Amino acid sequence: MNRTRVLTGITTTGTPHLGNYAGAIRPAIAASRREDVDAFFFMADYHALIKSDDPARVARSRLEIAASWLACGLDPERVTFYRQSDIPEIPELTWLLTCVTAKGLLNRAHAYKAAVDRNVETGEDPDAGVTAGLYMYPVLMAADILAFDAHKVPVGRDQIQHLEMARDIAQRFNHIYGEDFFVLPEVQIEEQVATLPGLDGRKMSKSYDNTIPLFAGGARALREAVMRIVTDSRLPGEPKDPESSSLYTLYRAFASDTDAAAFRSALESGLSWGEAKQALFDLLEGQIAPMRERYDALIAQPAHIEAILQDGARKARAIATPKMARLRDAVGLGSHVVSASAADASRPRAEKPPRLASFRDEDGRFRFRLFAGDGEELLLSRAFDDPKAAGVAQKQLRQAGGAVALRPTATGVVLELDGSEVGSTPAYADEAARDQALGRLREAIAQLAGAA
C-alpha cells in the first residue's frame, strides 16, 4: 500500500483549550490512525522563539503541549512525534534553502507585510521591531516540510501562502541543482473542521480571552467556564432557538447525533439555560476526564515525555540524515563533510553486542526492544499481557538464531516465531533503507544466538 506522508506542525505557545481540541487535535489524531497515512507530528519550538523570548514559558509550553497531544490519544508507536529543535538537519536545510530563496518572495509574506503596514500606519520605520526570524519564517517552515518529503500538510487558510512558498523554494532548488531532490507538498484544507464558539459567542480564541480550558484547572475550571457561557434572557419553560445558541453548537460538537437531537428538542421544549449548561458540562467532563487523568500523569513524568520525543527524533532523523547527506553532495559540500558515522568508524573501539530491553507500556502491558550495539532500535515487540510470555518470546529470540521468520512489508519488517507475529521494525523511508535494516536485524539476531 502506498502511504501518504502527512506532516502536521504544532505551535508550542500557550496551553490548549477546548477549541484547539475539537478543531485541530481530535481530527488530526483520528486521521493519523488511517492505514494509508504515514503521519508526522512535530512541535514547532524554533518557531516559538519568534513570538516569545521567555525561556521558562517556551520550555513549559513544550511540555504541556506534548502531554496534551499524547493524553488525547496520539500514538507515538504509530506516528513520528518529535520536537523541531531535536532535528539538527532542519536548521542546516534552512540555510541551504535560504541561499536559493529570492528576497522578493519573502517580501510578499503576509506576516512580514502586516508588520510593515502597521509600522507605516503609525509613522514608524517600516522594519521597526521586525526580526530576521519573522522575515525568514517561511524558509524555516519550508525546511520543516521538505526535510521529510511530506506529500500533504494540513494548514489553516492563513497558512496557505507559506505552503505555496515552500513549493516555490523546492522547485527553485530542484531547478538550480538539476534533479528532483524534493517532493512538492500539497495543501490539505479541512473544510469540515469544527470552529467552536467561545464564552461570548465569538470564535473561541485566546486573543478574545473567551476560551474554555481543556485540562488546565481541572473539572472545576471547566464547569466554571461552561456556566459563564453567554445566553439570552429566555426564562425556563420558554422555547429556545438551538441554532442561535452557543450551548447547542458546543454540545453538538461532542455528542452523538441521537444525543444532539435530544438536546435540541429539550431546548425547543423550554429547558432552562442552567440545566442546559449542566448537561453540556456533564457531556464534556465525561469525555475529558479520562484524558485529563492521562495528562496529569504525563506532566508528572517529564522524563517519560522526553523519552517518547527522543524516540520520535530518532525515527525522524533516520529520514532527514541521509536526505541531508544527498543535499550536501548536490551543493558541493559533501566532500568537505565527515559524517558522525564515518568518524566513529575510523576510531578504534570494542564493538558492543546487541541487547534486549524490557519495558511496560502506557497500557500496563509488557514489551521489549532489540537494540544494535550502537544503540539503534532494530525491533519493537508486540504487547504481552503477561510478563512471562514476553520473557519466553525473548528467550526464543535468543535461541532461534537464523530460524526466525523475517517478513518484509512496504516500509518495515515483521518478525515471526512459531508462525506468530512477535514484533516489527520501525518504518523506513524506502525499500533500500528497509533492506539495509533487514540485514542489520538478521545480524543482530545471529549475534544474540551466538551469545546465548
KOLRO-469328 format. One record per residue: x, y, z of N, C-alpha, C in turn; residue in one letter. Coordinates in steps of 0.02 Angstrom, whole numbers, padded with zeros to 5 digits, always signed. Layout:
# residues N
XYZXYZXYZA/...
***
This chain:
# residues 452
+00042-00060+00000+00000+00000+00000+00044+00063+00000M/+00030+00109-00046+00065+00173-00046+00035+00218+00008N/+00077+00240+00053+00053+00281+00109+00070+00354+00095R/+00023+00398+00111+00032+00469+00102+00063+00498+00165T/+00120+00531+00158+00152+00561+00216+00120+00629+00230R/+00090+00635+00288+00055+00697+00309+00092+00725+00368V/+00115+00787+00362+00156+00819+00414+00117+00876+00446L/+00111+00873+00511+00073+00923+00549+00118+00959+00599T/+00121+01025+00594+00159+01064+00642+00115+01087+00699G/+00142+01083+00760+00104+01101+00820+00138+01161+00852I/+00102+01216+00856+00130+01277+00886+00141+01267+00961T/+00200+01284+00985+00216+01273+01056+00213+01339+01094T/+00156+01371+01092+00144+01429+01134+00076+01421+01166T/+00072+01441+01229+00008+01437+01264-00011+01367+01286G/-00072+01360+01310-00099+01296+01334-00161+01280+01294T/-00169+01219+01269-00227+01203+01226-00293+01213+01262P/-00343+01237+01224-00411+01245+01250-00459+01199+01212H/-00522+01201+01230-00571+01156+01201-00577+01165+01125L/-00571+01227+01102-00574+01239+01030-00516+01208+00993G/-00456+01211+01023-00397+01178+00992-00409+01103+00985N/-00439+01074+01038-00451+01002+01037-00499+00982+00982Y/-00557+01016+00979-00608+00997+00930-00587+01016+00859A/-00552+01072+00851-00535+01096+00784-00472+01068+00754G/-00424+01047+00797-00360+01025+00770-00338+00958+00798A/-00336+00952+00865-00306+00892+00895-00347+00830+00879I/-00411+00832+00892-00454+00772+00883-00454+00749+00810R/-00467+00793+00760-00467+00768+00691-00399+00745+00667P/-00345+00777+00690-00278+00757+00668-00261+00688+00694A/-00278+00674+00757-00264+00608+00785-00306+00555+00750I/-00369+00570+00736-00411+00523+00700-00382+00507+00632A/-00358+00558+00596-00328+00547+00529-00265+00505+00534A/-00227+00513+00588-00163+00477+00595-00173+00402+00602S/-00234+00381+00618-00247+00309+00628-00264+00273+00563R/-00269+00309+00509-00284+00278+00445-00224+00238+00420R/-00238+00181+00391-00184+00137+00368-00145+00166+00309E/-00178+00211+00271-00144+00238+00212-00107+00303+00227D/-00101+00321+00291-00068+00383+00311-00005+00368+00350V/+00050+00401+00330+00113+00400+00367+00118+00468+00402D/+00097+00471+00465+00087+00535+00499+00149+00558+00536A/+00168+00620+00524+00223+00653+00560+00193+00712+00598F/+00208+00716+00662+00186+00772+00704+00248+00802+00737F/+00259+00868+00728+00317+00898+00761+00296+00960+00799F/+00329+00970+00855+00318+01031+00895+00365+01085+00870M/+00336+01139+00845+00374+01192+00811+00405+01240+00862A/+00453+01215+00900+00480+01257+00954+00530+01308+00929D/+00563+01297+00871+00604+01351+00842+00558+01410+00824Y/+00500+01395+00796+00454+01448+00777+00431+01487+00839H/+00426+01453+00896+00403+01487+00957+00449+01544+00977A/+00513+01538+00959+00561+01590+00978+00548+01655+00942L/+00512+01652+00886+00494+01714+00851+00444+01754+00892I/+00401+01719+00929+00346+01751+00965+00362+01764+01038K/+00409+01726+01067+00421+01731+01139+00495+01730+01154S/+00516+01775+01199+00585+01775+01223+00588+01755+01296D/+00536+01722+01320+00533+01699+01389+00550+01625+01390D/+00612+01606+01408+00632+01535+01405+00590+01489+01448P/+00568+01513+01506+00527+01471+01550+00460+01455+01517A/+00432+01505+01485+00367+01495+01451+00375+01447+01393R/+00429+01454+01353+00440+01410+01296+00448+01338+01321V/+00488+01329+01373+00500+01261+01399+00437+01230+01427A/+00398+01269+01465+00337+01242+01494+00286+01225+01441R/+00280+01268+01391+00232+01256+01337+00249+01193+01299S/+00313+01180+01287+00332+01118+01252+00308+01057+01290R/+00317+01059+01357+00297+01002+01398+00221+00994+01398L/+00184+01049+01408+00112+01045+01412+00080+01023+01347E/+00107+01047+01292+00076+01030+01227+00092+00958+01208I/+00153+00935+01222+00168+00864+01209+00123+00819+01251A/+00115+00836+01315+00072+00797+01359-00001+00798+01335A/-00023+00856+01310-00092+00862+01287-00106+00816+01228S/-00062+00817+01178-00073+00775+01119-00070+00701+01137W/-00023+00683+01179-00019+00612+01200-00080+00592+01240L/-00102+00636+01285-00161+00620+01326-00224+00613+01284A/-00227+00651+01229-00286+00649+01186-00286+00589+01138C/-00233+00549+01141-00234+00487+01103-00183+00480+01047G/-00137+00529+01039-00085+00521+00989-00041+00462+01007L/-00032+00416+00961+00005+00354+00974+00077+00360+00947D/+00127+00370+00990+00195+00380+00966+00225+00318+00933P/+00194+00260+00944+00218+00199+00909+00193+00198+00837E/+00138+00231+00825+00107+00230+00758+00130+00288+00715R/+00144+00346+00747+00163+00406+00710+00235+00424+00726V/+00261+00474+00692+00327+00502+00708+00314+00569+00743T/+00329+00571+00808+00313+00629+00850+00378+00656+00879F/+00396+00717+00863+00462+00743+00881+00460+00818+00889Y/+00513+00844+00920+00523+00916+00925+00566+00940+00867R/+00547+00995+00838+00585+01025+00784+00658+01036+00805Q/+00670+01058+00866+00737+01076+00888+00782+01015+00900S/+00753+00954+00898+00793+00894+00905+00818+00867+00839D/+00803+00902+00784+00822+00880+00717+00872+00931+00689I/+00937+00922+00698+00985+00973+00675+00985+00981+00600P/+00959+00932+00564+00957+00939+00491+00910+00995+00469E/+00861+01012+00511+00813+01064+00492+00846+01133+00486I/+00883+01157+00537+00916+01222+00527+00969+01220+00472P/+01002+01162+00464+01051+01157+00409+01017+01164+00341E/+00961+01130+00334+00923+01135+00271+00896+01205+00262L/+00877+01238+00317+00853+01306+00312+00905+01351+00278T/+00968+01341+00296+01020+01383+00265+01028+01367+00191W/+01027+01303+00173+01032+01286+00102+00975+01317+00062L/+00915+01315+00091+00857+01344+00057+00860+01420+00056L/+00887+01450+00110+00895+01523+00112+00937+01547+00053T/+00987+01508+00035+01033+01528-00018+01004+01524-00088C/+00944+01495-00094+00911+01494-00160+00845+01532-00159V/+00826+01560-00102+00762+01594-00096+00768+01668-00114T/+00725+01691-00159+00726+01761-00179+00701+01805-00123A/+00736+01860-00111+00713+01908-00060+00644+01935-00077K/+00631+01944-00141+00565+01969-00161+00509+01923-00140G/+00522+01858-00139+00471+01810-00117+00455+01821-00043L/+00507+01830-00002+00497+01841+00069+00465+01909+00083L/+00479+01958+00040+00448+02024+00049+00372+02020+00044N/+00347+01969+00008+00274+01963-00002+00239+01922+00051R/+00276+01895+00100+00246+01853+00152+00197+01895+00193A/+00138+01866+00207+00085+01904+00240+00106+01931+00307H/+00139+01890+00349+00157+01912+00416+00205+01971+00414A/+00254+01967+00369+00302+02022+00363+00268+02085+00337Y/+00226+02078+00285+00192+02136+00257+00146+02169+00309K/+00113+02127+00349+00068+02154+00400+00107+02195+00451A/+00166+02171+00471+00207+02207+00519+00231+02274+00490A/+00251+02273+00426+00273+02334+00393+00215+02384+00388V/+00157+02359+00369+00098+02403+00361+00080+02436+00427D/+00084+02398+00482+00069+02428+00548+00119+02483+00565R/+00182+02472+00549+00232+02523+00563+00221+02586+00521N/+00204+02577+00458+00192+02634+00414+00132+02675+00439V/+00079+02639+00460+00019+02674+00484+00033+02716+00546E/+00080+02694+00587+00095+02731+00649+00155+02778+00641T/+00181+02784+00580+00236+02830+00568+00304+02804+00588G/+00309+02739+00602+00374+02709+00621+00414+02692+00559E/+00478+02676+00570+00518+02647+00516+00484+02582+00494D/+00480+02569+00429+00444+02509+00405+00465+02444+00439P/+00529+02437+00455+00554+02375+00484+00563+02378+00560D/+00535+02427+00592+00541+02433+00665+00511+02371+00699A/+00551+02340+00742+00528+02282+00779+00523+02217+00739G/+00542+02220+00677+00539+02159+00635+00606+02122+00640V/+00604+02061+00665+00666+02022+00671+00678+01983+00607T/+00741+01962+00599+00757+01918+00542+00720+01852+00549A/+00705+01832+00612+00668+01770+00622+00599+01774+00592G/+00563+01829+00603+00497+01838+00573+00503+01839+00497L/+00553+01874+00472+00562+01879+00399+00577+01812+00368Y/+00617+01770+00402+00639+01706+00374+00592+01648+00392M/+00539+01663+00428+00492+01611+00450+00472+01564+00392Y/+00455+01590+00333+00433+01544+00280+00487+01495+00258P/+00551+01514+00263+00604+01467+00242+00612+01411+00294V/+00607+01429+00358+00610+01377+00409+00551+01330+00402L/+00492+01356+00387+00434+01314+00377+00443+01268+00317M/+00474+01294+00264+00488+01253+00205+00535+01196+00223A/+00586+01210+00264+00633+01158+00284+00598+01105+00326A/+00553+01125+00370+00514+01077+00410+00481+01025+00365D/+00454+01049+00310+00414+01006+00265+00459+00967+00218I/+00506+01001+00186+00546+00970+00133+00596+00920+00159L/+00617+00927+00223+00665+00879+00251+00637+00808+00252A/+00570+00802+00253+00539+00736+00259+00497+00717+00198F/+00503+00757+00145+00465+00742+00083+00391+00730+00098D/+00362+00775+00137+00291+00769+00153+00249+00779+00090A/+00199+00737+00082+00154+00744+00025+00100+00796+00038H/+00074+00796+00101+00020+00842+00117+00033+00874+00185K/+00012+00937+00192+00020+00974+00254-00046+01007+00272V/-00079+00985+00325-00142+01017+00346-00128+01086+00375P/-00160+01137+00348-00149+01205+00373-00215+01243+00372V/-00218+01296+00410-00273+01343+00405-00264+01386+00343G/-00317+01420+00325-00314+01461+00264-00261+01516+00268R/-00245+01539+00329-00195+01592+00336-00124+01567+00323D/-00116+01500+00319-00050+01471+00308-00041+01446+00236Q/-00092+01453+00194-00086+01426+00126-00027+01458+00089I/-00018+01524+00099+00037+01558+00065+00104+01526+00081Q/+00114+01506+00145+00178+01476+00164+00189+01410+00128H/+00136+01371+00117+00143+01309+00080+00162+01323+00007L/+00130+01374-00021+00147+01393-00090+00219+01415-00095E/+00243+01451-00044+00313+01473-00044+00360+01413-00037M/+00341+01364+00004+00382+01303+00011+00389+01268-00057A/+00334+01265-00094+00337+01234-00160+00383+01275-00207R/+00377+01342-00204+00419+01384-00247+00493+01373-00231D/+00509+01372-00166+00579+01363-00145+00604+01295-00167I/+00564+01242-00158+00584+01175-00178+00596+01171-00253A/+00551+01201-00292+00559+01199-00365+00621+01236-00386Q/+00637+01291-00354+00697+01329-00372+00760+01289-00356R/+00761+01256-00298+00819+01214-00281+00826+01157-00331F/+00770+01124-00347+00772+01069-00395+00798+01093-00463N/+00776+01152-00483+00797+01179-00548+00872+01196-00549H/+00895+01230-00495+00965+01251-00493+01012+01191-00493I/+00994+01139-00456+01040+01082-00448+01021+01022-00491Y/+00971+01032-00536+00960+00986-00591+00931+00919-00575G/+00895+00913-00519+00865+00849-00501+00806+00861-00454E/+00759+00815-00453+00701+00822-00408+00719+00798-00338D/+00753+00842-00302+00775+00824-00235+00717+00825-00185F/+00667+00866-00199+00612+00874-00152+00545+00856-00182F/+00503+00823-00142+00433+00815-00158+00399+00883-00150V/+00355+00901-00196+00319+00964-00190+00257+00953-00147L/+00254+00983-00088+00199+00970-00042+00134+01001-00066P/+00079+00969-00047+00013+00995-00063-00022+01018+00000E/-00061+01071-00008-00101+01097+00047-00160+01050+00061V/-00173+01037+00124-00232+00998+00143-00275+01042+00188Q/-00331+01066+00161-00377+01108+00199-00435+01065+00222I/-00447+01064+00287-00502+01026+00315-00563+01072+00319E/-00607+01067+00268-00665+01112+00265-00714+01100+00323E/-00716+01039+00349-00766+01022+00400-00740+01030+00471Q/-00680+01058+00479-00652+01065+00547-00698+01108+00590V/-00710+01084+00650-00756+01120+00694-00725+01186+00718A/-00764+01240+00712-00744+01304+00742-00793+01317+00798T/-00769+01311+00859-00814+01316+00916-00823+01388+00939L/-00883+01406+00962-00892+01472+00992-00863+01474+01062P/-00840+01533+01081-00814+01541+01149-00868+01564+01197G/-00846+01588+01255-00893+01607+01307-00940+01663+01286L/-00916+01706+01240-00956+01764+01219-00990+01754+01151D/-00986+01694+01123-01018+01680+01059-00973+01690+00999G/-00919+01729+01007-00871+01735+00953-00828+01672+00948R/-00789+01666+00895-00744+01608+00887-00700+01602+00950K/-00695+01540+00975-00653+01528+01035-00581+01542+01018M/-00551+01590+01053-00482+01611+01037-00451+01644+01098S/-00386+01630+01108-00351+01662+01164-00350+01738+01155K/-00349+01761+01092-00346+01833+01080-00411+01868+01103S/-00466+01831+01106-00529+01859+01130-00539+01846+01205Y/-00495+01808+01236-00500+01790+01306-00569+01759+01321D/-00590+01713+01278-00657+01683+01285-00654+01607+01281N/-00598+01578+01302-00587+01506+01292-00615+01465+01350T/-00628+01401+01334-00645+01351+01384-00585+01306+01392I/-00557+01298+01453-00496+01259+01460-00507+01185+01444P/-00455+01154+01418-00459+01082+01404-00440+01043+01467L/-00380+01055+01492-00357+01019+01552-00342+01066+01611F/-00321+01127+01596-00298+01173+01648-00353+01186+01699A/-00337+01180+01762-00384+01195+01815-00431+01139+01834G/-00429+01084+01797-00470+01026+01814-00544+01035+01800G/-00584+00990+01830-00657+00990+01818-00689+01056+01842A/-00663+01083+01896-00692+01144+01923-00686+01201+01874R/-00627+01210+01843-00618+01264+01795-00661+01253+01733A/-00669+01190+01712-00711+01175+01655-00784+01195+01670L/-00809+01175+01729-00878+01190+01746-00890+01266+01752R/-00842+01300+01784-00849+01372+01792-00852+01407+01724E/-00811+01384+01676-00812+01414+01610-00878+01401+01575A/-00903+01339+01579-00966+01323+01546-01022+01366+01575V/-01022+01376+01641-01075+01415+01672-01071+01489+01654M/-01015+01512+01627-01008+01582+01606-01027+01593+01533R/-01046+01541+01497-01064+01549+01427-01125+01596+01422I/-01121+01645+01378-01173+01696+01371-01234+01664+01337V/-01293+01676+01366-01356+01654+01337-01404+01713+01334T/-01462+01703+01303-01511+01758+01300-01554+01758+01364D/-01605+01799+01366-01643+01810+01427-01705+01766+01432S/-01711+01716+01389-01772+01675+01392-01774+01634+01456R/-01832+01631+01485-01841+01600+01551-01852+01525+01545L/-01845+01488+01601-01862+01417+01600-01934+01407+01576P/-01945+01359+01533-02011+01347+01504-02021+01380+01438G/-01984+01434+01423-01989+01466+01358-01948+01428+01307E/-01974+01419+01247-01935+01384+01194-01871+01422+01179P/-01817+01385+01167-01753+01415+01149-01738+01399+01075K/-01699+01443+01043-01679+01431+00973-01611+01398+00972D/-01606+01333+00960-01541+01299+00961-01491+01329+00913P/-01513+01349+00854-01466+01373+00803-01431+01437+00822E/-01460+01475+00868-01428+01538+00890-01393+01530+00957S/-01389+01467+00981-01362+01455+01048-01292+01424+01044S/-01245+01456+01077-01177+01428+01081-01178+01361+01118S/-01222+01354+01166-01227+01291+01204-01242+01233+01158L/-01289+01243+01111-01307+01189+01065-01249+01174+01018Y/-01216+01225+00993-01159+01215+00948-01105+01174+00983T/-01089+01191+01044-01038+01155+01082-01061+01084+01097L/-01124+01076+01116-01149+01009+01133-01145+00964+01071Y/-01167+00990+01014-01168+00951+00952-01098+00929+00931R/-01047+00969+00948-00978+00953+00928-00950+00893+00966A/-00983+00875+01022-00956+00820+01063-01006+00762+01072F/-01068+00771+01051-01119+00721+01063-01131+00679+01000A/-01163+00621+01010-01186+00581+00954-01245+00617+00921S/-01262+00597+00861-01319+00628+00827-01383+00620+00868D/-01391+00561+00897-01452+00548+00936-01456+00594+00997T/-01400+00600+01034-01400+00642+01094-01406+00716+01076D/-01375+00736+01020-01381+00806+00999-01453+00822+00981A/-01487+00775+00947-01558+00787+00930-01601+00792+00993A/-01587+00751+01043-01625+00753+01105-01613+00819+01141A/-01551+00844+01141-01535+00907+01174-01570+00965+01138F/-01571+00962+01072-01605+01013+01032-01680+01015+01050R/-01709+00955+01053-01781+00951+01068-01795+00979+01138S/-01751+00964+01186-01760+00989+01254-01757+01065+01256A/-01711+01095+01218-01707+01168+01215-01771+01197+01186L/-01795+01167+01132-01855+01193+01099-01916+01184+01144E/-01912+01136+01192-01968+01125+01238-01963+01166+01301S/-01911+01208+01306-01908+01254+01363-01858+01237+01416G/-01811+01193+01402-01758+01177+01451-01726+01242+01475L/-01715+01249+01540-01684+01310+01566-01610+01312+01545S/-01584+01374+01542-01514+01382+01523-01468+01349+01575W/-01486+01353+01638-01445+01322+01690-01441+01247+01681G/-01499+01215+01666-01499+01143+01655-01461+01126+01591E/-01467+01168+01540-01431+01156+01478-01355+01159+01489A/-01334+01208+01528-01262+01214+01543-01237+01154+01583K/-01277+01130+01629-01257+01071+01668-01252+01010+01622Q/-01299+01004+01576-01297+00947+01529-01234+00951+01486A/-01217+01012+01464-01156+01019+01424-01094+01002+01465L/-01092+01026+01526-01034+01010+01569-01029+00934+01579F/-01084+00900+01593-01083+00828+01604-01057+00791+01542D/-01078+00814+01483-01055+00783+01421-00980+00792+01413L/-00957+00855+01421-00885+00869+01412-00843+00833+01464L/-00864+00836+01526-00825+00804+01579-00819+00729+01568E/-00873+00698+01543-00870+00626+01531-00817+00607+01481G/-00804+00651+01431-00753+00637+01381-00684+00662+01401Q/-00682+00718+01436-00617+00749+01450-00584+00719+01512I/-00624+00697+01562-00595+00673+01624-00543+00618+01614A/-00556+00566+01573-00504+00514+01564-00441+00542+01531P/-00449+00588+01484-00391+00619+01452-00353+00663+01502M/-00391+00698+01545-00358+00741+01595-00317+00699+01644R/-00343+00640+01661-00306+00596+01706-00240+00574+01674E/-00242+00557+01609-00180+00539+01574-00133+00599+01570R/-00162+00658+01557-00122+00719+01553-00085+00732+01618Y/-00121+00728+01674-00089+00741+01739-00033+00691+01753D/-00044+00627+01733+00008+00577+01743+00069+00591+01701A/+00058+00614+01639+00114+00630+01594+00153+00691+01619L/+00117+00743+01640+00150+00804+01665+00194+00787+01725I/+00172+00738+01765+00210+00719+01824+00271+00677+01807A/+00277+00656+01744+00334+00615+01723+00367+00645+01661Q/+00398+00703+01668+00429+00735+01609+00482+00692+01576P/+00515+00649+01615+00566+00605+01585+00534+00555+01537A/+00473+00534+01552+00438+00488+01507+00421+00524+01441H/+00397+00586+01445+00383+00625+01384+00447+00635+01344I/+00501+00650+01380+00565+00660+01346+00586+00597+01308E/+00578+00539+01339+00597+00477+01306+00556+00466+01243A/+00491+00481+01246+00448+00475+01187+00472+00521+01130I/+00488+00583+01148+00509+00631+01097+00577+00613+01068L/+00621+00586+01110+00687+00564+01084+00679+00505+01037Q/+00634+00459+01053+00620+00403+01007+00594+00430+00941D/+00549+00480+00945+00523+00510+00884+00577+00545+00844G/+00623+00578+00879+00678+00612+00844+00723+00562+00807A/+00734+00504+00838+00775+00452+00804+00740+00428+00740R/+00675+00418+00744+00638+00397+00685+00641+00451+00631K/+00633+00514+00652+00634+00569+00603+00703+00576+00572A/+00755+00571+00612+00823+00581+00586+00844+00523+00541R/+00813+00465+00550+00828+00409+00504+00810+00427+00432A/+00766+00475+00424+00747+00501+00358+00787+00564+00341I/+00792+00610+00389+00822+00675+00375+00897+00671+00364A/+00932+00627+00400+01005+00624+00395+01028+00603+00325T/+01004+00547+00298+01025+00530+00229+01001+00581+00178P/+00944+00613+00191+00920+00665+00147+00970+00722+00144K/+00994+00744+00202+01042+00799+00204+01108+00780+00173M/+01129+00718+00181+01192+00696+00150+01188+00703+00074A/+01130+00685+00046+01121+00691-00026+01120+00764-00047R/+01088+00807-00006+01085+00878-00023+01154+00911-00018L/+01194+00891+00032+01262+00917+00037+01302+00900-00026R/+01296+00839-00048+01330+00820-00110+01306+00863-00168D/+01241+00876-00170+01213+00914-00226+01242+00984-00230A/+01252+01016-00172+01275+01086-00173+01351+01091-00171V/+01386+01034-00166+01459+01035-00167+01492+01033-00100G/+01455+01018-00048+01484+01016+00019+01500+00945+00042L/+01479+00895+00006+01487+00827+00029+01558+00806+00042G/+01603+00826-00002+01673+00804+00006+01707+00838+00065S/+01677+00890+00092+01707+00926+00147+01676+00908+00214H/+01629+00860+00214+01594+00842+00275+01609+00770+00292V/+01632+00759+00353+01641+00691+00377+01582+00675+00422V/+01543+00626+00404+01484+00609+00444+01505+00580+00511S/+01460+00585+00559+01474+00558+00625+01488+00483+00621A/+01451+00448+00579+01461+00375+00574+01530+00360+00546S/+01553+00401+00497+01619+00388+00468+01673+00403+00519A/+01663+00457+00557+01713+00473+00609+01717+00418+00661A/+01659+00392+00680+01658+00338+00729+01692+00276+00702D/+01681+00263+00636+01710+00202+00607+01786+00205+00606A/+01814+00266+00600+01887+00273+00597+01919+00269+00666S/+01878+00269+00718+01904+00269+00786+01902+00198+00813R/+01960+00170+00830+01959+00100+00855+01922+00095+00921P/+01878+00045+00925+01840+00034+00986+01813-00037+00986R/+01798-00061+01045+01769-00127+01051+01695-00122+01031A/+01673-00167+00987+01604-00165+00964+01558-00195+01017E/+01505-00158+01034+01458-00183+01083+01410-00233+01052K/+01389-00282+01090+01341-00331+01063+01270-00302+01062P/+01225-00331+01022+01155-00310+01026+01126-00328+01093P/+01071-00296+01112+01041-00309+01177+00965-00305+01172R/+00932-00340+01218+00860-00337+01226+00843-00296+01288L/+00793-00254+01284+00772-00212+01340+00697-00218+01350A/+00676-00238+01411+00605-00245+01426+00578-00180+01455S/+00513-00168+01444+00481-00110+01475+00406-00122+01477F/+00372-00080+01515+00300-00084+01521+00270-00022+01487R/+00222-00033+01441+00196+00024+01404+00141+00060+01444D/+00112+00113+01413+00064+00155+01448+00000+00117+01466E/-00014+00063+01429-00074+00023+01443-00061-00030+01496D/+00000-00032+01524+00016-00080+01576+00036-00148+01550G/+00044-00154+01484+00064-00217+01455+00140-00218+01444R/+00166-00276+01425+00238-00287+01427+00266-00294+01356F/+00321-00260+01344+00354-00261+01278+00429-00266+01288R/+00463-00275+01233+00536-00270+01234+00560-00242+01168F/+00619-00213+01170+00651-00186+01110+00717-00223+01099R/+00737-00229+01036+00803-00255+01018+00844-00197+00991L/+00900-00184+01023+00944-00130+01003+01009-00159+00973F/+01034-00126+00920+01100-00143+00895+01153-00119+00945A/+01215-00141+00934+01268-00121+00979+01279-00046+00983G/+01263-00010+00928+01272+00063+00927+01212+00100+00954D/+01162+00063+00980+01103+00095+01009+01044+00103+00963G/+01051+00086+00899+00995+00092+00853+00941+00042+00870E/+00878+00065+00872+00822+00019+00884+00808-00021+00821E/+00812-00087+00826+00800-00131+00769+00731-00163+00770L/+00702-00171+00830+00639-00209+00835+00601-00187+00897L/+00535-00181+00890+00490-00170+00946+00441-00228+00948L/+00436-00261+01005+00391-00319+01011+00318-00297+01013S/+00273-00344+01002+00202-00331+01015+00192-00327+01090R/+00133-00306+01111+00117-00301+01182+00094-00369+01209A/+00121-00388+01267+00102-00450+01301+00066-00433+01365F/+00012-00468+01379-00024-00457+01442+00014-00485+01501D/+00053-00539+01489+00089-00574+01542+00164-00563+01534D/+00198-00539+01586+00271-00528+01579+00309-00593+01564P/+00282-00649+01588+00315-00713+01575+00314-00729+01500K/+00257-00713+01468+00252-00725+01396+00302-00682+01358A/+00312-00620+01380+00362-00577+01349+00432-00606+01359A/+00444-00633+01419+00509-00664+01433+00521-00726+01391G/+00469-00766+01381+00475-00826+01339+00493-00807+01268V/+00460-00754+01243+00474-00732+01174+00547-00709+01167A/+00572-00673+01218+00642-00651+01216+00689-00712+01216Q/+00673-00761+01257+00715-00821+01260+00715-00857+01193K/+00656-00863+01162+00652-00895+01096+00693-00856+01045Q/+00691-00790+01049+00729-00749+01003+00803-00759+01012L/+00825-00764+01074+00896-00776+01088+00920-00843+01061R/+00875-00892+01064+00895-00959+01044+00881-00975+00971Q/+00840-00933+00938+00817-00950+00871+00872-00941+00819A/+00912-00888+00826+00964-00875+00776+00933-00865+00707G/+00956-00902+00658+00932-00894+00590+00865-00926+00577G/+00834-00958+00628+00771-00993+00618+00710-00948+00622A/+00718-00885+00638+00661-00841+00641+00636-00825+00571V/+00573-00805+00566+00544-00784+00502+00542-00708+00501A/+00575-00678+00452+00575-00606+00444+00538-00589+00380L/+00480-00557+00387+00436-00544+00330+00436-00470+00314R/+00465-00450+00256+00466-00380+00236+00395-00355+00221P/+00381-00293+00241+00319-00258+00222+00340-00198+00179T/+00292-00155+00164+00307-00097+00121+00360-00052+00152A/+00357-00042+00217+00403+00006+00249+00445-00023+00305T/+00438-00087+00320+00475-00116+00375+00479-00191+00370G/+00491-00223+00428+00500-00296+00430+00462-00321+00491V/+00426-00376+00483+00390-00409+00537+00427-00473+00556V/+00437-00484+00622+00470-00544+00646+00418-00593+00672L/+00424-00657+00651+00377-00708+00673+00416-00766+00705E/+00387-00793+00758+00413-00853+00791+00357-00903+00796L/+00369-00963+00774+00318-01016+00776+00254-00994+00742D/+00260-00956+00688+00202-00935+00650+00164-00877+00678G/+00186-00849+00735+00151-00792+00765+00194-00729+00761S/+00161-00673+00747+00197-00610+00745+00220-00589+00815E/+00284-00576+00822+00312-00558+00887+00331-00484+00890V/+00353-00456+00835+00374-00386+00836+00385-00360+00766G/+00403-00297+00761+00415-00266+00696+00467-00211+00703S/+00497-00193+00648+00547-00140+00646+00513-00072+00642T/+00551-00018+00652+00523+00048+00636+00506+00053+00562P/+00468+00103+00543+00454+00116+00472+00514+00150+00440A/+00530+00130+00379+00586+00158+00344+00563+00197+00282Y/+00606+00241+00259+00587+00288+00206+00574+00253+00140A/+00610+00200+00125+00602+00167+00061+00626+00095+00066D/+00621+00058+00011+00639-00012+00012+00713-00023+00025E/+00755+00023-00002+00827+00016+00009+00844+00020+00083A/+00815+00070+00118+00827+00077+00189+00799+00018+00228A/+00741-00006+00206+00711-00065+00239+00757-00126+00231R/+00784-00136+00170+00826-00194+00158+00891-00190+00199D/+00918-00130+00206+00977-00122+00249+00961-00140+00321Q/+00902-00117+00344+00881-00132+00412+00870-00207+00421A/+00844-00240+00370+00834-00312+00373+00900-00348+00383L/+00952-00326+00348+01018-00356+00357+01045-00346+00426G/+01036-00286+00454+01061-00272+00522+01023-00314+00573R/+00957-00322+00561+00917-00361+00607+00938-00434+00607L/+00950-00462+00548+00972-00532+00543+01039-00541+00580R/+01084-00494+00570+01150-00498+00602+01144-00495+00678E/+01101-00449+00702+01092-00442+00775+01062-00506+00806A/+01013-00535+00772+00982-00597+00797+01033-00653+00798I/+01075-00657+00747+01127-00707+00746+01176-00698+00804A/+01193-00636+00818+01239-00621+00873+01207-00639+00940Q/+01142-00626+00947+01108-00646+01008+01111-00721+01019L/+01099-00758+00965+01100-00830+00970+01170-00855+00987A/+01221-00822+00960+01289-00843+00974+01309-00831+01046G/+01278-00779+01077+01295-00763+01146+01253-00802+01196A/+01200-00835+01171+01153-00870+01216+01187-00931+01248A/
***
